[in-house]
Amino acid sequence: WVDGEGNEPVAVTGNATYTATFIQVINQYKIKISFENNVNQNIDPEVTIKINGQDVDVYEITSNGILFDYGTEISLVALIQGKYNLSWTENGREATRINNLQMDNFQLKKDEEFTLYISQIFTISVVYDDTMGSVDKGESVSVLRGDDVKMTASANNGYKFVTWVKGEGSYYNAQNLNKAQVTILGVSGNCEITAEFEIVVYKIRIFVDGVLTEMDYTITSQAVALPTPSKDGYKFLGWTGSNGSKPEKNITIASGSFGDKVFYAEFTKPEGNEKLIIILAVAAAVVVTGVIITIIVIAKNKRGRRRRRPITIDLSRFK
């Protein structure tokens, strides 16, 4: 309080006028950042913190914090050199970005403290022959230090998965190397893994009159043509089996085919005017002049009618 001449109040001895004087006081609040590193020993990542576009002293903001006036609009950015992942809580939710992390702008109305998580990013190189198979993660996988990752190998037609092979000096442990899906554990450096495949050998099995013949082939083999079999007194109709139930005479397993195959030779007896069924009886008579043999043959024609036909031979004529 002051009077008209700027003097502070004294003992009042008469009428007097005093004026109230106010001074604006603005509260200040601080921003503080702490680091949590997930990096290999002896590595000190170079981090830059920018507030409202200006670099701030990393030591100061991590030790004491930096003061700003109440209501100041804050833009907070973290930058890092090298291949690292940055993450912190951003307005109550987890935010994760690589090499450059900017928090949503906010007004400073209280002390704020953030934890900046820094993790190294490593690359797993995945090696495989794409003519034989593939891997769902592709040829490289980015993973944070200490994290686990699963990947699955799939063989192409005509090939099969064999095993996973760790690269020399690879920085991880692995589970189920002999299975198509492998789990890589605790990656601590750039590393390599190889998916190995091999070609499958298939069988072609052919049956001719109950006799089995086998031959091998692969998806890269030249075309294989089945032979034309024969059977005494019969006519070859064709092959059945892997090609279906309808006989086909010309069967070729084309190059690029895969899978086991089986084929059966089908035959039929040629039809004539008559077919021999059975020799019913043989009778022989001995006479003075020689020996006479009579053979009775039963046969049937195309219409299925049976006929009896005797054949007589006089052996005396051959003396």
Rosetta blueprint (number, residue, H / E / L):
1 W L
2 V E
3 D E
4 G L
5 E L
6 G L
7 N L
8 E L
9 P L
10 V L
11 A L
12 V L
13 T L
14 G L
15 N L
16 A L
17 T L
18 Y E
19 T E
20 A L
21 T L
22 F L
23 I L
24 Q L
25 V L
26 I L
27 N L
28 Q E
29 Y E
30 K E
31 I E
32 K E
33 I E
34 S E
35 F E
36 E E
37 N E
38 N E
39 V L
40 N L
41 Q L
42 N L
43 I L
44 D L
45 P L
46 E L
47 V E
48 T E
49 I E
50 K E
51 I E
52 N L
53 G L
54 Q E
55 D E
56 V L
57 D L
58 V H
59 Y H
60 E H
61 I H
62 T H
63 S H
64 N L
65 G L
66 I E
67 L E
68 F E
69 D E
70 Y L
71 G L
72 T L
73 E E
74 I E
75 S L
76 L E
77 V E
78 A E
79 L E
80 I E
81 Q L
82 G L
83 K L
84 Y E
85 N E
86 L E
87 S E
88 W E
89 T E
90 E E
91 N L
92 G L
93 R E
94 E E
95 A E
96 T E
97 R E
98 I E
99 N L
100 N E
101 L E
102 Q E
103 M L
104 D L
105 N L
106 F E
107 Q E
108 L L
109 K L
110 K L
111 D L
112 E E
113 E E
114 F E
115 T E
116 L E
117 Y E
118 I E
119 S E
120 Q E
121 I E
122 F E
123 T E
124 I E
125 S E
126 V E
127 V E
128 Y L
129 D L
130 D L
131 T L
132 M L
133 G E
134 S E
135 V E
136 D L
137 K L
138 G L
139 E L
140 S E
141 V E
142 S E
143 V E
144 L E
145 R L
146 G L
147 D L
148 D L
149 V E
150 K E
151 M E
152 T E
153 A E
154 S E
155 A E
156 N L
157 N L
158 G L
159 Y E
160 K E
161 F E
162 V E
163 T E
164 W E
165 V E
166 K E
167 G L
168 E L
169 G L
170 S L
171 Y L
172 Y L
173 N E
174 A E
175 Q E
176 N L
177 L L
178 N L
179 K L
180 A L
181 Q E
182 V E
183 T E
184 I E
185 L E
186 G L
187 V L
188 S L
189 G L
190 N L
191 C E
192 E E
193 I E
194 T E
195 A E
196 E E
197 F E
198 E E
199 I E
200 V L
201 V L
202 Y E
203 K E
204 I E
205 R E
206 I E
207 F E
208 V E
209 D L
210 G L
211 V E
212 L E
213 T E
214 E E
215 M E
216 D E
217 Y E
218 T L
219 I L
220 T L
221 S L
222 Q L
223 A L
224 V E
225 A E
226 L L
227 P L
228 T L
229 P L
230 S L
231 K L
232 D L
233 G L
234 Y L
235 K E
236 F E
237 L E
238 G E
239 W E
240 T E
241 G E
242 S L
243 N L
244 G E
245 S E
246 K E
247 P E
248 E E
249 K L
250 N L
251 I L
252 T E
253 I E
254 A L
255 S L
256 G L
257 S L
258 F L
259 G L
260 D L
261 K E
262 V E
263 F E
264 Y E
265 A E
266 E E
267 F E
268 T E
269 K L
270 P L
271 E L
272 G L
273 N L
274 E E
275 K E
276 L E
277 I E
278 I E
279 I E
280 L E
281 A E
282 V E
283 A E
284 A E
285 A E
286 V E
287 V E
288 V L
289 T L
290 G E
291 V E
292 I E
293 I E
294 T E
295 I E
296 I E
297 V E
298 I E
299 A E
300 K E
301 N E
302 K L
303 R L
304 G L
305 R L
306 R E
307 R E
308 R E
309 R E
310 P E
311 I E
312 T E
313 I E
314 D E
315 L H
316 S H
317 R H
318 F H
319 K L
